[in-house]
């Protein structure tokens, strides 16, 4: 499995469970294949759907590691609550993951920098054209062997703010992993890419001043020796890798601040020579160094376009834990033992 294109290839099996009459029914693991639907399917018209994204990592022929499945499941349920979707149990979730991984272990790529991407998702599947909460749902888990998420790999990416669009507002659905959030970001992301940037650096919707996150990851700034991360305001996704970065930085005795941070502060910190590193964090990319930020016609270059030492240390540590090469002192790993 060389030159893996992210999210294009899928393993042999998938998980399926249906919700009806106010209860989740018997779960099944079945061959991966099409889902039969009708044109009246509720989710196609009203968007009631949530998903998660997580990874499994090859350790050796006897073990595959899941990274922080308990926190992923907790966020999955948070998204469900926001979208009026019935929650699911961790016991069913983890049993489904273990069963799928054991069945499709041969699909887990072994090269460093690759992983098995896992996509749990739930969508409304009542055949009824009405703008109301569905009474039935389908819960699936599919898996895909993947390489690097960005074409740049671990090389620095470039970001630009958007003068015309916002991602989410407080009180909206920004903190939920729901399908519509991503669809709404495609046009500004497409425009950014046409202008030569990798992604959009989103600003808040009220003052269009405070940095929130990037389209597919949270964002972090090393100003002097302080790691500054935009706080969770209800419009920012609570990233699992974001949380891991903050825990590690605190252990390494960096001053860590979760607070509102304006784009003007970052531009000024760069002008003053105090902005040492900028990097994103997320399940797909793990750590993604940022080499350039553009805002209102101004551009700042970070770290001479090179990977910073903190970003590199975080990437090496998190991936080292994921692949079982560094001791997991945080209890982040859920090992799946393969049958001999």
Residue frames relative to the residue before (quaternion, step in Angstrom):
aa qw qx qy qz dx dy dz
X 1.0000 0.0000 0.0000 0.0000 0.00 0.00 0.00
X 0.1199 0.8018 -0.5666 0.1469 3.54 0.22 1.31
X 0.8373 0.1768 -0.1441 0.4969 3.58 -1.26 0.51
X 0.0888 0.8348 -0.5328 0.1068 3.53 0.84 1.06
X 0.2547 -0.7458 0.6017 0.1301 3.55 -0.81 1.08
X 0.4881 -0.7183 0.4053 0.2855 3.57 -0.54 1.20
X 0.8808 0.0978 -0.0888 0.4547 3.55 -0.87 1.07
X 0.5411 0.6444 -0.3909 0.3730 3.60 1.20 0.37
X 0.7671 0.3106 -0.1356 0.5447 3.56 1.11 -0.76
X 0.1396 -0.8257 0.5456 0.0336 3.60 -0.91 0.89
X 0.5496 -0.6392 0.4396 0.3100 3.54 -1.16 0.69
X 0.7174 -0.5121 0.2963 0.3678 3.55 -1.31 0.21
X 0.8008 0.2743 -0.1148 0.5199 3.59 1.10 -0.60
X 0.0916 -0.7696 0.6276 0.0736 3.54 -1.32 0.38
X 0.4252 -0.6770 0.5467 0.2490 3.53 -1.34 0.42
X 0.0147 -0.7991 0.6009 -0.0138 3.57 -1.09 0.74
X 0.1107 0.7624 -0.6334 0.0728 3.54 -1.05 0.84
X 0.2446 -0.7893 0.5532 0.1060 3.57 -0.96 0.89
X 0.2235 -0.7485 0.6107 0.1300 3.55 -1.21 0.68
X 0.2193 0.7446 -0.6043 0.1800 3.56 -0.86 1.05
X 0.8240 0.1788 -0.1592 0.5135 3.58 -1.21 0.55
X 0.6767 -0.5543 0.2683 0.4035 3.56 0.98 1.01
X 0.7330 0.3502 -0.2545 0.5247 3.60 1.07 0.59
X 0.4608 -0.6261 0.5495 0.3061 3.54 -1.26 0.56
X 0.3285 -0.7684 0.5252 0.1607 3.57 -0.86 0.99
X 0.7653 -0.3549 0.2680 0.4653 3.57 -1.33 -0.13
X 0.3629 -0.7454 0.5275 0.1855 3.53 -0.95 0.97
X 0.1231 -0.7907 0.5969 0.0578 3.56 -1.19 0.57
X 0.1908 -0.6965 0.6698 0.1726 3.52 -1.28 0.53
X 0.0244 0.8186 -0.5648 0.1016 3.56 -0.66 1.13
X 0.6617 -0.4791 0.3661 0.4456 3.61 -1.21 0.20
X 0.5311 -0.6164 0.4755 0.3345 3.56 -1.07 0.77
X 0.2947 0.7588 -0.5417 0.2097 3.56 -0.90 0.89
X 0.7451 -0.4112 0.2805 0.4440 3.58 -1.30 0.02
X 0.3024 -0.6944 0.6206 0.2031 3.53 -1.31 0.52
X 0.3167 -0.7574 0.5378 0.1920 3.57 -0.72 1.02
X 0.0395 0.7959 -0.6004 0.0670 3.57 -0.82 1.05
X 0.3655 -0.6917 0.5652 0.2616 3.55 -1.35 0.14
X 0.6447 -0.5381 0.3684 0.3989 3.61 -1.18 0.36
X 0.6604 0.5122 -0.3055 0.4562 3.58 1.21 -0.39
X 0.3384 0.7684 -0.4937 0.2265 3.60 1.24 0.09
X 0.5558 -0.6773 0.3809 0.2954 3.54 -0.70 1.17
X 0.6873 0.5158 -0.3049 0.4105 3.59 0.82 -0.98
X 0.6076 0.5766 -0.3561 0.4143 3.59 1.08 -0.60
X 0.7460 0.4034 -0.2014 0.4901 3.56 1.16 -0.61
X 0.8233 0.2368 -0.0904 0.5078 3.58 1.02 -0.78
X 0.4756 -0.7658 0.3724 0.2206 3.57 1.29 0.23
X 0.3818 0.7256 -0.4987 0.2813 3.60 1.13 0.46
X 0.3837 0.7014 -0.4948 0.3406 3.57 0.06 1.34
X 0.0492 -0.7730 0.6318 0.0276 3.56 -1.14 0.71
X 0.0505 -0.7969 0.6007 0.0380 3.55 -1.24 0.39
X 0.2426 -0.7193 0.6223 0.1911 3.52 -1.40 0.13
X 0.1505 -0.7586 0.6211 0.1272 3.54 -1.29 0.24
X 0.1495 0.7845 -0.5842 0.1445 3.57 -0.65 1.09
X 0.3200 -0.7718 0.5262 0.1582 3.56 -1.27 0.22
X 0.1987 -0.7164 0.6521 0.1484 3.50 -1.40 0.45
X 0.2090 -0.8109 0.5449 0.0431 3.55 -1.02 0.90
X 0.4527 -0.6882 0.5048 0.2582 3.54 -1.01 0.90
X 0.1677 -0.7665 0.6140 0.0864 3.57 -0.88 1.01
X 0.7139 -0.2839 0.2080 0.6054 3.54 0.80 -1.10
X 0.7547 -0.4030 0.2550 0.4506 3.58 -1.25 -0.08
X 0.7010 0.4572 -0.2673 0.4777 3.58 1.26 -0.22
X 0.8223 0.2077 -0.0655 0.5258 3.62 1.14 -0.40
X 0.0991 -0.7296 0.6748 0.0503 3.50 -1.23 0.84
X 0.2620 -0.7853 0.5437 0.1380 3.60 -0.91 0.90
X 0.2110 -0.7128 0.6547 0.1371 3.53 -1.09 0.88
X 0.2864 -0.7758 0.5419 0.1499 3.59 -0.95 0.88
X 0.8669 -0.1616 0.0468 0.4693 3.54 -0.64 1.28
X 0.0975 0.8362 -0.5353 0.0683 3.64 0.80 0.91
X 0.5983 0.5780 -0.3684 0.4150 3.61 1.09 -0.60
X 0.6838 0.4643 -0.2866 0.4845 3.59 0.97 -0.84
X 0.6051 0.5374 -0.3512 0.4708 3.59 1.08 -0.68
X 0.6729 0.4913 -0.3090 0.4586 3.59 0.90 -0.87
X 0.6243 0.5344 -0.3412 0.4564 3.59 1.01 -0.77
X 0.6672 0.4789 -0.3047 0.4823 3.60 0.99 -0.81
X 0.5773 0.5779 -0.3592 0.4514 3.58 1.11 -0.70
X 0.6938 0.4627 -0.2707 0.4809 3.57 0.89 -0.93
X 0.5952 0.5437 -0.3670 0.4641 3.60 1.09 -0.63
X 0.6475 0.5042 -0.3117 0.4789 3.59 0.97 -0.84
X 0.6293 0.5383 -0.3304 0.4528 3.58 1.00 -0.83
X 0.6545 0.5167 -0.3223 0.4481 3.58 0.89 -0.92
X 0.6732 0.5051 -0.3077 0.4439 3.58 0.92 -0.89
X 0.7596 0.3710 -0.1913 0.4987 3.59 1.06 -0.73
X 0.4896 -0.6971 0.4065 0.3303 3.60 1.28 0.39
X 0.4311 0.6588 -0.4817 0.3850 3.56 1.02 0.88
X 0.5124 -0.6600 0.4369 0.3332 3.63 -0.84 0.83
X 0.4738 -0.6892 0.4774 0.2695 3.56 -0.96 0.90
X 0.2974 -0.7389 0.5801 0.1707 3.54 -1.32 0.36
X 0.5245 -0.6488 0.4554 0.3107 3.57 -1.20 0.47
X 0.5490 -0.6035 0.4642 0.3449 3.55 -1.16 0.62
X 0.6034 0.5834 -0.3597 0.4076 3.59 1.04 -0.71
X 0.6655 0.4720 -0.2971 0.4960 3.60 0.94 -0.85
X 0.6320 0.5576 -0.3148 0.4365 3.56 0.99 -0.91
X 0.7411 0.4155 -0.2477 0.4656 3.58 0.66 -1.06
X 0.6198 0.5261 -0.3530 0.4631 3.61 1.05 -0.64
X 0.6327 0.5239 -0.3277 0.4667 3.58 1.01 -0.78
X 0.6629 0.5084 -0.3064 0.4563 3.59 0.91 -0.90
X 0.6694 0.4977 -0.3052 0.4594 3.57 0.87 -0.92
X 0.6519 0.5149 -0.3176 0.4572 3.58 0.95 -0.85
X 0.6717 0.4969 -0.2993 0.4608 3.58 0.88 -0.93
X 0.6724 0.5029 -0.3073 0.4478 3.58 0.88 -0.91
X 0.6559 0.4962 -0.3217 0.4690 3.60 0.94 -0.77
X 0.6561 0.5099 -0.3140 0.4593 3.58 1.00 -0.79
X 0.8106 0.2573 -0.0884 0.5185 3.56 0.92 -0.99
X 0.1839 0.8304 -0.5072 0.1394 3.59 1.15 0.62
X 0.6152 0.5674 -0.3504 0.4205 3.59 1.07 -0.65
X 0.6296 0.5433 -0.3259 0.4497 3.58 1.26 -0.36
X 0.5549 0.6073 -0.4072 0.3968 3.61 1.19 -0.26
X 0.3305 -0.7658 0.5073 0.2165 3.64 -0.43 1.11
X 0.3936 -0.7719 0.4684 0.1726 3.56 -1.01 0.84
X 0.5690 0.6189 -0.3802 0.3856 3.60 1.18 -0.35
X 0.5405 -0.6081 0.4708 0.3412 3.57 -1.06 0.79
X 0.7430 0.3459 -0.2843 0.4974 3.56 -0.91 0.96
X 0.6752 0.4073 -0.2862 0.5444 3.57 1.33 -0.05
X 0.0155 -0.7923 0.6099 -0.0063 3.58 -1.25 0.35
X 0.4491 -0.6071 0.5566 0.3464 3.52 -1.38 -0.04
X 0.2311 -0.7814 0.5671 0.1199 3.57 -0.48 1.20
X 0.1681 -0.8003 0.5738 0.0448 3.56 -0.90 1.01
X 0.0764 -0.8184 0.5695 -0.0070 3.56 -0.72 1.08
X 0.0694 -0.7590 0.6470 0.0199 3.60 -0.34 1.24
X 0.1069 0.8002 -0.5869 0.0615 3.61 -1.00 0.70
X 0.1525 -0.7626 0.6245 0.0725 3.53 -1.22 0.64
X 0.0326 0.8063 -0.5901 0.0241 3.58 -0.93 0.83
X 0.5571 -0.5895 0.4739 0.3428 3.55 -1.24 0.58
X 0.0130 -0.8411 0.5405 -0.0146 3.59 -0.72 0.99
X 0.3284 0.7120 -0.5410 0.3041 3.54 1.04 0.76
X 0.3454 -0.7183 0.5649 0.2137 3.58 -1.00 0.80
X 0.4480 0.6662 -0.4502 0.3910 3.53 0.25 1.32
X 0.2446 -0.7874 0.5518 0.1255 3.57 -0.62 1.15
X 0.4303 0.6425 -0.5234 0.3579 3.52 0.06 1.36
X 0.4157 -0.7138 0.5106 0.2386 3.57 -0.95 0.91
X 0.4764 0.6176 -0.4827 0.3984 3.52 0.33 1.32
X 0.6838 -0.4698 0.3603 0.4265 3.55 -1.32 0.20
X 0.4616 -0.6847 0.4963 0.2680 3.55 -0.93 0.94
X 0.3762 -0.7100 0.5418 0.2464 3.57 -1.23 0.41
X 0.7564 0.2588 -0.1762 0.5743 3.60 1.27 -0.16
X 0.0920 -0.7930 0.6022 0.0062 3.55 -1.22 0.69
X 0.2282 -0.7287 0.6252 0.1614 3.52 -1.32 0.44
X 0.1551 -0.7770 0.6093 0.0320 3.55 -0.93 1.03
X 0.0376 0.8093 -0.5816 0.0735 3.58 -0.65 1.12
X 0.0977 -0.7321 0.6634 0.1201 3.52 -1.34 0.34
X 0.0038 -0.7740 0.6330 -0.0152 3.56 -0.87 1.02
X 0.2205 -0.7914 0.5626 0.0930 3.58 -1.18 0.50
X 0.0704 -0.8073 0.5857 -0.0185 3.54 -1.12 0.78
X 0.3685 -0.7014 0.5536 0.2564 3.63 -0.83 0.89
X 0.0284 -0.8377 0.5433 -0.0483 3.59 -0.77 1.04
X 0.3051 -0.6876 0.6217 0.2181 3.49 -1.39 0.37
X 0.8128 -0.1994 0.1692 0.5206 3.59 -1.07 -0.74
X 0.4815 -0.6812 0.4741 0.2818 3.58 -1.04 0.79
X 0.7552 0.3123 -0.1799 0.5476 3.57 0.87 -0.96
X 0.5770 -0.5864 0.4411 0.3587 3.56 -1.14 0.64
X 0.6305 0.5503 -0.3253 0.4402 3.58 1.18 -0.60
X 0.3544 -0.7267 0.5073 0.2982 3.60 1.25 -0.35
X 0.7723 -0.2747 0.2271 0.5259 3.59 -0.77 -1.04
X 0.4659 0.6553 -0.4612 0.3752 3.59 1.22 0.24
X 0.6455 -0.5656 0.3428 0.3820 3.61 -1.10 0.62
X 0.2820 -0.7386 0.5937 0.1496 3.54 -1.13 0.83
X 0.3595 -0.7150 0.5556 0.2254 3.57 -1.29 0.27
X 0.1471 -0.8031 0.5766 0.0299 3.56 -1.00 0.93
X 0.0718 -0.7774 0.6217 0.0626 3.54 -1.24 0.52
X 0.4401 -0.6433 0.5435 0.3117 3.56 -1.11 0.60
X 0.3568 -0.7185 0.5532 0.2245 3.56 -1.25 0.38
X 0.3439 -0.7722 0.4931 0.2056 3.63 -0.65 1.02
X 0.7655 0.4225 -0.1779 0.4516 3.56 1.16 -0.55
X 0.7900 0.3155 -0.1399 0.5068 3.58 1.11 -0.58
X 0.1774 -0.7374 0.6362 0.1415 3.54 -1.35 0.38
X 0.4841 -0.6808 0.4703 0.2846 3.56 -1.17 0.55
X 0.8023 -0.1108 0.1487 0.5673 3.59 0.80 -1.02
X 0.2558 -0.7441 0.5949 0.1641 3.54 -1.31 0.36
X 0.5926 -0.5436 0.4313 0.4090 3.61 -1.14 0.48
X 0.7570 0.3086 -0.2616 0.5131 3.54 -0.87 1.00
X 0.6105 0.5386 -0.3527 0.4613 3.57 1.28 -0.16
X 0.6842 -0.4887 0.3602 0.4041 3.56 -1.12 -0.68
X 0.3008 0.8162 -0.4607 0.1764 3.58 1.25 0.29
X 0.7096 0.4437 -0.2731 0.4744 3.58 1.06 -0.64
X 0.6178 0.5121 -0.3485 0.4844 3.60 1.29 0.04
X 0.3589 -0.6835 0.5796 0.2611 3.57 -1.15 0.62
X 0.2185 0.7710 -0.5524 0.2296 3.50 0.17 1.38
X 0.6557 -0.5974 0.2964 0.3539 3.52 -0.98 0.93
X 0.6701 0.5484 -0.3115 0.3913 3.59 0.86 -0.93
X 0.5600 0.6070 -0.3898 0.4073 3.59 1.11 -0.60
X 0.7104 0.4638 -0.2497 0.4667 3.53 0.94 -0.94
X 0.6268 0.5382 -0.3410 0.4486 3.57 0.99 -0.80
X 0.6636 0.5189 -0.3066 0.4432 3.59 0.99 -0.82
X 0.6815 0.4963 -0.2855 0.4559 3.59 1.18 -0.50
X 0.5001 0.7060 -0.4132 0.2840 3.60 1.20 -0.33
X 0.6631 0.5188 -0.3264 0.4296 3.61 0.87 -0.87
X 0.6999 0.4301 -0.3029 0.4832 3.66 0.74 -0.86
X 0.6157 0.5306 -0.3515 0.4646 3.62 1.08 -0.63
X 0.6376 0.5212 -0.3188 0.4692 3.57 1.01 -0.80
X 0.6539 0.5047 -0.3111 0.4701 3.57 0.96 -0.83
X 0.6310 0.5304 -0.3316 0.4589 3.59 1.01 -0.81
X 0.6716 0.4967 -0.2966 0.4629 3.57 0.94 -0.89
X 0.6255 0.5289 -0.3349 0.4657 3.59 1.06 -0.69
X 0.6852 0.4525 -0.2667 0.5047 3.57 1.21 -0.57
X 0.6316 -0.5933 0.3087 0.3922 3.58 1.29 0.19
X 0.5766 0.5779 -0.3818 0.4335 3.59 1.27 0.27
X 0.5527 -0.6283 0.4363 0.3306 3.56 -1.20 0.50
X 0.8055 -0.0789 0.1199 0.5749 3.58 0.88 -1.00
X 0.5335 -0.5933 0.4985 0.3389 3.53 -1.41 0.10
X 0.2473 -0.7029 0.6448 0.1701 3.54 -1.15 0.76
X 0.2548 -0.8295 0.4830 0.1172 3.54 -0.20 1.34
X 0.2134 -0.7427 0.6237 0.1174 3.52 -1.13 0.86
X 0.6492 -0.5373 0.3581 0.4021 3.57 -1.22 0.45
X 0.5551 -0.6624 0.4160 0.2830 3.54 -1.19 0.67
X 0.6558 0.5389 -0.3186 0.4219 3.60 1.14 -0.50
X 0.8177 0.1804 -0.0743 0.5415 3.59 0.66 -1.10
X 0.2793 -0.7803 0.5040 0.2430 3.57 1.30 -0.28
X 0.5150 0.6542 -0.3559 0.4245 3.49 1.09 0.91
X 0.7664 0.3696 -0.1843 0.4921 3.56 0.91 -0.95
X 0.4588 -0.6942 0.4914 0.2571 3.55 -0.94 0.97
X 0.1850 -0.7944 0.5703 0.0968 3.58 -0.97 0.86
X 0.7248 -0.3375 0.2606 0.5411 3.59 0.52 -1.14
X 0.4985 -0.5856 0.5237 0.3665 3.55 -1.35 -0.07
X 0.7267 -0.4729 0.2717 0.4177 3.58 -1.19 0.40
X 0.8253 0.1501 -0.0549 0.5415 3.60 0.96 -0.81
X 0.7824 0.2218 -0.1648 0.5582 3.60 1.16 0.43
X 0.5173 -0.5803 0.5193 0.3548 3.54 -1.33 0.28
X 0.3148 -0.7654 0.5405 0.1513 3.58 -1.24 0.40
X 0.1085 -0.7887 0.6050 0.0160 3.58 -1.12 0.78
X 0.1458 -0.7840 0.6007 0.0566 3.56 -1.13 0.77
X 0.1940 -0.7483 0.6224 0.1224 3.57 -0.89 0.94
X 0.0132 -0.7910 0.6086 -0.0621 3.56 -0.37 1.33
X 0.7671 -0.0641 -0.0488 0.6364 3.56 -0.34 1.28
X 0.7361 -0.3504 0.2656 0.5147 3.61 -0.57 -1.11
X 0.5461 0.6065 -0.3888 0.4275 3.58 1.23 0.48
X 0.2617 -0.7474 0.5911 0.1537 3.57 -0.85 0.99
X 0.0917 -0.8077 0.5824 -0.0063 3.55 -0.53 1.25
X 0.0227 -0.7957 0.6037 -0.0430 3.55 -0.79 1.12
X 0.5064 -0.6432 0.4643 0.3381 3.65 -0.80 0.88
X 0.4607 -0.7040 0.4743 0.2593 3.56 -0.88 0.99
X 0.5235 -0.6163 0.4910 0.3241 3.54 -1.28 0.45
X 0.0710 -0.8515 0.5187 -0.0281 3.53 -0.27 1.32
X 0.6351 -0.4978 0.3433 0.4806 3.58 1.28 -0.01
X 0.7242 0.3553 -0.2380 0.5410 3.58 1.26 -0.25
X 0.6435 0.4745 -0.3040 0.5181 3.57 1.35 0.13
X 0.4593 -0.6784 0.4989 0.2826 3.57 -0.95 0.88
X 0.3802 -0.7181 0.5402 0.2189 3.56 -0.91 0.94
X 0.1755 -0.8475 0.4956 0.0727 3.55 0.11 1.33
X 0.4745 -0.6609 0.5049 0.2884 3.56 -1.03 0.82
X 0.6617 0.4686 -0.3087 0.4972 3.60 0.98 -0.80
X 0.5655 0.5802 -0.3710 0.4538 3.61 1.10 -0.66
X 0.6782 0.4842 -0.2829 0.4750 3.57 0.85 -0.97
X 0.6411 0.5216 -0.3219 0.4619 3.59 1.01 -0.79
X 0.6294 0.5366 -0.3232 0.4597 3.59 1.02 -0.84
X 0.6745 0.4972 -0.2960 0.4585 3.58 0.89 -0.93
X 0.6412 0.5174 -0.3264 0.4632 3.59 0.97 -0.80
X 0.6806 0.4846 -0.2959 0.4630 3.59 0.87 -0.91
X 0.6550 0.5192 -0.3226 0.4442 3.60 0.89 -0.89
X 0.6388 0.5111 -0.3264 0.4735 3.58 1.01 -0.75
X 0.6517 0.5111 -0.3198 0.4602 3.58 0.96 -0.84
X 0.6963 0.4475 -0.2646 0.4949 3.58 1.09 -0.70
X 0.5010 -0.7187 0.3676 0.3119 3.56 1.36 0.36
X 0.3205 0.6708 -0.5740 0.3433 3.52 0.97 0.92
X 0.4391 -0.6001 0.5699 0.3496 3.55 -1.21 0.41
X 0.1070 -0.8051 0.5832 0.0161 3.57 -0.77 1.07
X 0.0336 -0.7964 0.6037 -0.0114 3.55 -0.83 1.02
X 0.1186 -0.7283 0.6713 0.0699 3.56 -0.95 0.98
X 0.3037 0.7535 -0.5098 0.2832 3.57 -0.27 1.26
X 0.6299 -0.4791 0.4265 0.4379 3.53 -1.35 0.03
X 0.0036 0.7869 -0.6164 0.0299 3.58 -0.90 0.92
X 0.2948 -0.7885 0.5185 0.1503 3.56 -0.65 1.10
X 0.5914 -0.5574 0.4445 0.3768 3.54 -1.25 0.46
X 0.6116 0.5506 -0.3539 0.4445 3.60 1.09 -0.64
X 0.6215 0.5354 -0.3396 0.4601 3.59 1.04 -0.75
X 0.6713 0.4931 -0.3023 0.4635 3.58 0.94 -0.85
X 0.6465 0.5053 -0.3283 0.4679 3.60 0.95 -0.80
X 0.6683 0.4927 -0.2999 0.4697 3.59 1.00 -0.81
X 0.6265 0.5332 -0.3346 0.4597 3.59 1.02 -0.81
X 0.6309 0.5147 -0.3275 0.4793 3.56 1.09 -0.69
X 0.6613 0.5140 -0.3051 0.4532 3.58 0.91 -0.91
X 0.7004 0.4625 -0.2488 0.4834 3.57 1.13 -0.76
X 0.4884 -0.6797 0.4217 0.3487 3.59 1.28 -0.10
X 0.5208 0.6603 -0.3912 0.3738 3.58 1.26 0.34
X 0.6062 0.5478 -0.3599 0.4505 3.62 1.22 -0.31
X 0.1696 -0.8444 0.5048 0.0581 3.55 -0.14 1.31
X 0.8042 -0.0553 0.0791 0.5864 3.58 0.93 -0.92
X 0.0635 -0.7280 0.6776 0.0822 3.51 -1.37 0.44
X 0.1485 0.7879 -0.5890 0.1011 3.58 -0.90 0.85
X 0.3751 -0.7012 0.5632 0.2245 3.51 -1.27 0.55
X 0.1494 -0.7700 0.6109 0.1074 3.54 -1.30 0.35
X 0.2496 0.7581 -0.5736 0.1843 3.55 -1.01 0.85
X 0.6736 -0.5036 0.3480 0.4141 3.54 -1.23 0.38
X 0.6878 0.5099 -0.2994 0.4210 3.58 0.83 -0.96
X 0.8051 0.2845 -0.1357 0.5024 3.58 0.73 -1.06
X 0.3329 -0.7194 0.4986 0.3507 3.60 1.29 -0.49
X 0.7357 -0.2237 0.1946 0.6089 3.60 0.20 -1.29
X 0.0480 -0.8028 0.5942 -0.0058 3.56 -0.84 1.00
X 0.3120 -0.7674 0.5282 0.1863 3.63 -0.32 1.19
X 0.2530 -0.7454 0.5994 0.1453 3.56 -1.13 0.73
X 0.1979 -0.8190 0.5326 0.0795 3.56 -0.71 1.07
X 0.8091 0.0962 -0.0241 0.5792 3.58 1.20 -0.47
X 0.0565 -0.7660 0.6396 0.0303 3.56 -1.11 0.79
X 0.1315 -0.7818 0.6071 0.0547 3.57 -0.95 0.96
X 0.0836 0.7843 -0.6079 0.0912 3.55 -1.00 0.89
X 0.8550 -0.1054 0.0274 0.5070 3.56 -0.73 1.13
X 0.7696 -0.3880 0.1882 0.4709 3.54 0.82 1.01
X 0.6414 0.4771 -0.3297 0.5022 3.57 1.28 -0.09
X 0.1245 -0.7799 0.6093 0.0710 3.55 -1.11 0.68
X 0.0950 -0.7655 0.6324 0.0706 3.54 -1.08 0.77
X 0.2570 -0.7407 0.6028 0.1482 3.54 -1.07 0.80
X 0.2076 -0.7925 0.5670 0.0855 3.55 -0.89 0.97
X 0.8669 0.0473 -0.0449 0.4942 3.57 -0.90 0.96
X 0.5576 -0.6241 0.3835 0.3906 3.59 1.12 0.63
X 0.6494 -0.5538 0.3040 0.4233 3.54 1.15 0.69
X 0.5844 0.5781 -0.3685 0.4342 3.57 1.28 0.30
X 0.5974 -0.5573 0.4357 0.3778 3.57 -1.27 0.37
X 0.3797 -0.7455 0.5070 0.2073 3.57 -0.82 1.02
X 0.6281 -0.5750 0.3691 0.3723 3.61 -1.16 0.55
X 0.6491 0.4995 -0.3424 0.4604 3.64 0.99 -0.68
X 0.6416 0.5152 -0.3273 0.4645 3.60 0.91 -0.86
X 0.6674 0.5010 -0.3010 0.4615 3.56 0.95 -0.88
X 0.6548 0.5072 -0.3144 0.4638 3.58 0.98 -0.84
X 0.6464 0.5130 -0.3159 0.4682 3.58 0.99 -0.82
X 0.6517 0.5115 -0.3157 0.4625 3.57 0.92 -0.91
X 0.6832 0.4900 -0.2917 0.4561 3.58 0.85 -0.97
X 0.6775 0.4964 -0.2959 0.4550 3.59 0.98 -0.82
X 0.6890 0.4729 -0.2964 0.4623 3.58 0.80 -0.96
X 0.6908 0.4491 -0.2945 0.4842 3.60 0.85 -0.87
X 0.5997 0.5591 -0.3609 0.4444 3.60 1.09 -0.62
X 0.6453 0.4897 -0.3068 0.4996 3.58 1.05 -0.79
X 0.6567 0.5327 -0.3166 0.4299 3.58 0.91 -0.90
X 0.7468 0.3856 -0.2124 0.4985 3.58 0.96 -0.86
X 0.5397 -0.6619 0.3895 0.3448 3.61 1.23 0.19
X 0.5151 0.6583 -0.4062 0.3692 3.59 1.22 0.39
X 0.7263 0.2697 -0.1881 0.6036 3.57 1.33 -0.22
X 0.5743 -0.6128 0.4199 0.3440 3.58 -1.00 0.84
X 0.3056 -0.7396 0.5774 0.1619 3.55 -0.97 0.93
X 0.0549 -0.8361 0.5458 -0.0071 3.59 -0.05 1.28
X 0.6560 0.5277 -0.3018 0.4474 3.57 1.29 -0.11
X 0.4410 -0.6951 0.4573 0.3365 3.59 1.24 -0.22
X 0.3354 0.7783 -0.4673 0.2516 3.56 1.15 0.67
X 0.7029 0.4862 -0.2590 0.4499 3.58 1.12 -0.62
X 0.1162 -0.7310 0.6678 0.0784 3.52 -1.11 0.87
X 0.2058 -0.8148 0.5265 0.1288 3.62 -0.21 1.20
X 0.1814 -0.7362 0.6406 0.1213 3.55 -1.13 0.73
X 0.2497 -0.7831 0.5578 0.1148 3.53 -0.50 1.24
X 0.3161 -0.7625 0.5391 0.1675 3.56 -0.78 1.05
X 0.5141 -0.6339 0.4795 0.3224 3.54 -1.08 0.71
X 0.4318 -0.7010 0.5049 0.2594 3.57 -0.96 0.86
